[in-house]
Amino acid sequence: MKQGRQCRARQRKEAWIRYESDLAEYNKKKSQLEAEEKRVANAPFNRIREALEELEAIWHPDEEQERLRDIL
């Protein structure tokens, strides 16, 4: 009887260890998928934002001259 209880206890312990490792692996994969989804979802917005920043960085002398004409 004692050996049967010890065997069941060992099996429960092993099952618990497997459960914890499977859960940790699941959580890791889930967080990686969520991070990838965020990257994919934000990609078009990031490209648009970068394009707008580049456009703002480009100096347009025609616009600048028009502003100076309006001021004068």
Steps between C-alpha positions, in 0.01 A plus 500: 500500500776737588664453162168570323458829683859597429456416131179710476668787684795484261263492202308803632827686554621419148164600354514830686853570374388422142198727543713789623751462216220477241334806648825696493557402136142596410536841666830560320348417161194710575706805592712457186186482284354809667824691443502395134136604459577842646797540266291399198208719605722804553712450189284709262466777756874498562568526127256788466650676802852458361390633161340805663815567702708480183266739320518745788879474500523591132540871455286650225640833386182583308287476812756697696506772235121516505505547877755778468288668232195481724694655786641779286 
